[in-house]
């Protein structure tokens, strides 16, 4: 199973992120090393608006995504104005959870 965590950052995200960046990256890499977080990063242009996608994997992917957001220093520090965690049905690619191939 996969889950996608989407962040919408506040407008002054870049000006404020340094205070939380190391803690955020430490948490993200720890989740990756546990095999929960597959990929994560910013989406869009370098000048905003700012958002991010973080992909989780495993049987408890959605729970891991929600737990990550609830404790992420970017969220608790007020850099994230909104977040959503949704299941993602992956059908194409080597890591697809439910591969579907053409007939």
N, C-alpha and C positions, 0 to 999 in steps of 0.2 A: 504494500500500500504506500501511497505517497500523499503528502499534504503540502499545501502552499500557504505560507504566512506572508501577508502583504502589509507593508508599513506605508503610511503617508506621514511624511515628516513636516514639522513646522517650517514656516518660511525662513527663519533665521537658523536653520539646522547647521549649516556650515560654520557659522560664527560660534556656535555653542557646542559642537560635537567633541572637541578636544578633551573636555573635562570628563567624558564618558567613554571615549573610543577604546582605550586599552581594556577596560572592564568588559565592554561589549564584545570585543574580539576574543578575549580570554574565554568568555562564556560560549561564544560561537564555535571556537576551535575545540573546546571541551566536548560540546555536543557532537561535533564531527568525529572526534576521536572515539566517542562511544558508539558511533555508527548510526546516530539519529539524524544528523544534519548532513544533507548531501551537497547542497550548493547554496550560496547566498551572496547577495550583492545589490548595489544600487542599480536603478533602472532610469533611463532617460538622460537628458542633457546635463552637462556639468554646471549649468547656471540655473537649474530648477525648472519646474517644481520637483521636489525631491521625493522619491519613493524607493522602496526596496522589495525584493522578493527573496524568500528563504524557503528552500525545499527540504522537507523532512521525509524520511523513509522508514519502513518497518511496520510491523503490525500495529504499533501504537503511535504512528506518525502524527495523527491529528492531536492526540493528547500531548505529545512532545512539543508540537508547534505552539499550542496554547500555553503550556507551562513555560516554554522559553520566553514568549512575549510577556507573560505576567511578571517575570523576574528580570527581564533584560534592562540593563542600565539606561539604554536609550528610551525605553518606555517609562520606567520609574523616574527618570530624570527630566521628563517632559519634552523630549525631542520628537516623539511620535504622537501626532494628534489623533490618529485612528489606526487600528489594525484589524485584520480579519484573518482567520485560519479556516481553510476549506479543504475537504478531501479532493484529491486530484486523481482521476482515473487515467493512468498512462497506458497507451496502447501501442506506441511505436518506439523502438530503440532497444538496445541491449538490456537496459535496466527497467523496462516497462513492467508494471505489476500485473497487467492483464493484456499480454500481447495479442494483437489481432493482425493477421497477415491476409493479404488478398488471396482469393481462391485460385 
